[in-house]
């Protein structure tokens, strides 16, 4: 069976969520939301930015994706996302103290555990706190794994790492989680900016042209796509280096 990836959710109560509610906006993403054609995956990718875009692209490249939600357990990224869900998720607390969140996640995780058998389940989210691990680990045991290269990285670095892996077709290494142990490690070196990969979700119609001008490889998620479906470029993409920019020193300014 294909690997199942569990994606941690985006925060639905922030500035980007307010953009979706702006009645005056004519951005592609906002029009898609207003028309009822937006998917959960695209909505979370817009609200979270690079981190969720990386998770979604990576999960759909190397297996099957399910999204952890604040109130509805595990959901496929292709389900419709509307105003009702936005409001529901905005007030839902992703916390072990929230019985509704925990019950829904446990219910769906148990169903998934029966379905995957001995297959692996990879958590693409924080393993440093218990809000995901303490619910999932008792259910999946050593089948629950995490990307080793996540350790020591922040969200932006993780997102960039997964976009690079998606583009190159090289899957990350995973390791099983252990009860009572929180994986920790030193901060790894920064990702090489010369191999940066950008993904446009269509919010700004000028993104593609602007990033091409900067020399960045651009596999674009077209408006209306439920996830990374149709993102054929990501399979055989060629990483082109960005030109180095030589900045003037303080003494030259």
N, C-alpha and C positions, 0 to 999 in steps of 0.2 A: 504493500500500500504506500501511496505517496506520503511524504512528510506533511504533517499538519502544523501550520504556524499560527500561534495565538498572538494577535497584535493588541498591545495596550491602547487604550482609547485616547482621543483628543479631548481637550478641555472645551466644553461647549458654552462657556459663560464669559469668554474673553472678547477682545477687540474684533477679531475676525468673524466671530459669530454675529456681532452687531452689523458688520458689513453686509452679511447675507440678508439682514432685516431692513436694509436701507431702501426705501421705496423709490428713491431718486436715482439709484445706481443702474447703469446700463451695462455693467461688466458682464462678460459671458457667464461666469460662475453664478452671479446673482440672478440673472435671467433664468438660468437652468433651475435654480432653487425655487424661484417664484412659479415656474411653469410645472413644478412637480416632477421634473425629469432627473433630479439629482439622486445619486446613490450614496449610501452610507460611506463607502470608501472614498469617493470624491469629496464629500463634505468634510470628513475627518482630515483628508490630505490638505484641503484648503485651510482648515482651522489650525492644524498642527504645524504645517509647513514642511520643512525638509525631512524631519524625523519620520513622520507618518508616510510621506511619499516614498521614502527609502524602504520602510517596512512593507508597504503594499506592493511596490515593484518587486522587491526581493521575494516575498512570499509567493506571489503568483508566477514568478520565474522558476522557482525550485520546488513548488508543492502546492498545497491548498491553503487558503487564508480564511481564518475566522477572527472576528473582531470582538474583543472584550468590551462590553458596554456597561454603563453605570446602573442600568435598571433591567435590561433584557438578556442577561447572560451572554452567550456566544452567538454572534450573528454573522452571516456571510456579508462581505463588503458590497454585494450587488443589490441588497434590499433598498427600496426607495427610502429617501430621507426627506422629511417634510417638517413643517413648522411644529407640529405636535411632538415629534421626536426631539427636535432641537430644544424645545422648552422642557421636555421630560429629562433629557440628558443634562441640561444646564443645572438643574437642581439636584440631580442624583449624585450622591457622594460615593466615590470609589474608595471605600474604606471598610475594614473588617468590622467596624462598629455599625455599619449600615446593613441591617439584616436582609433588606430587600436585594441589595447588590450581591451579598454573599449567597443567599438561597438560589438566586437565578443562575449565578456562575457555577455553583455546585451541581445543580440540576443538569445543566448542559454539558459540564465537564464529565459527569458520570455517563451520560449517554454517548459522548465522544469516546470515552475510554473503552466502552463495550464495542464500539464500531471499529476502532483502530487496531484492536488486538495487541500484538507485540510491536506495532509500528511506533515510531518516535513522534513526540509532540514537542515543538520548539517554541519557547516563549520569547517573543520579540518585545521586551519590555523590561522594566526594572526588576532586578533580582536582589537588590540591596534592602528592600523593604518587604513586609509580609503581605501587602495588599493583593498580590497575585499568587506568590509562591505558597503562602500558608493555606490558601484554598486549593490550589492545583496539585501540589506535591503529594498530599495524602491520597489523592485519587489516581494519579498517574505513576507515582513511584519513580523508579529510575528511567522510565520512558520520557519523563519531563526533562528537557535539555535547554541549554542556552548557548548563544554564540560566545566562544571564549574571547574573541576580540572585542566584545562589548566592555569588558572589565576596564575600568579606569577612564572610559570615554564619556563625554557628555552627549546629550541628545543630538546636537548638530553633527558631531563627529560620527556618531552611529549612523545617522541618516546618510551622510556622505559615503561612509564605508559600504553600506548596503547598495547604494546606487552604483558604486564602482564594481561591486561583485555581480550585480545584475547585468551590467554592461559587458563585463568580461566573461560571464558565464562560469565563473569559478565560485563554488559554494564555500561558505565559511565553515570553520571547524566548530563542532558542538561538544558539550560536556554535560553529563548528567548532574542534576542538582541533588544535594544531600540534605536531609532534614537537620535543622539546627545550624547549618553552615551557610554563611552569606559570602559568596565569592567576592574577593577584593584583590586589588593589585595596584601596581604603580601606573601612573598615567602614561600611555604609549606615546610615541612620537606623533606629531601632527601629520595628517594626511597630505600627500603631495598635491599642492594646488594645480600642478601642471596636468593632472589627470582628473580634474573635477568634471562631474557630469551633472547637467542641469535637467530638470523635468518641469515642463510647463503644464499647468492644469487649465489653461485657457482663461484665467481671470483677467490678465492683461494681454490684450491682443498684440501688443508690441513686444512681448517677451521674447518670441522666437527671433525676431530681427535683431533685438538688442544683444542677445546672447551670442548670436552668430558673429556680430561685430566684435565681440570680445574673444572669439575663437574658442568657444565652449561647445562641446558636443551636446546636441539637443534632441533627445528622444521625446517627442511631445505627446502627451495624453490628449487626444482629441475630445472636444466637447461632446457629451452624450455617452462616452464610454463608461462602463460601470466600474472599471478598475484599470488594469494595464492591458486589457484585451485590445488587440489592434496595435499594440506597441511593438510592431515587428522589428523596428530599428534597434530595439534594445538587445536583441539576440545576437546580431552580427555587427554591433556597433564598433567603430574604430575610435579609440581615444586619441584625440588630437591635442597636443599641448597648447596651452594658452601662451601667448607671447609674454615674455617677462617685461615688467614695467620698471624702469629705473627711476626711482624717485630722487628728487634733489635733496641733498643733505641740509640740515638746519643752517649751516654756514652759507649755503648757496641760495637759500630762500630770500 
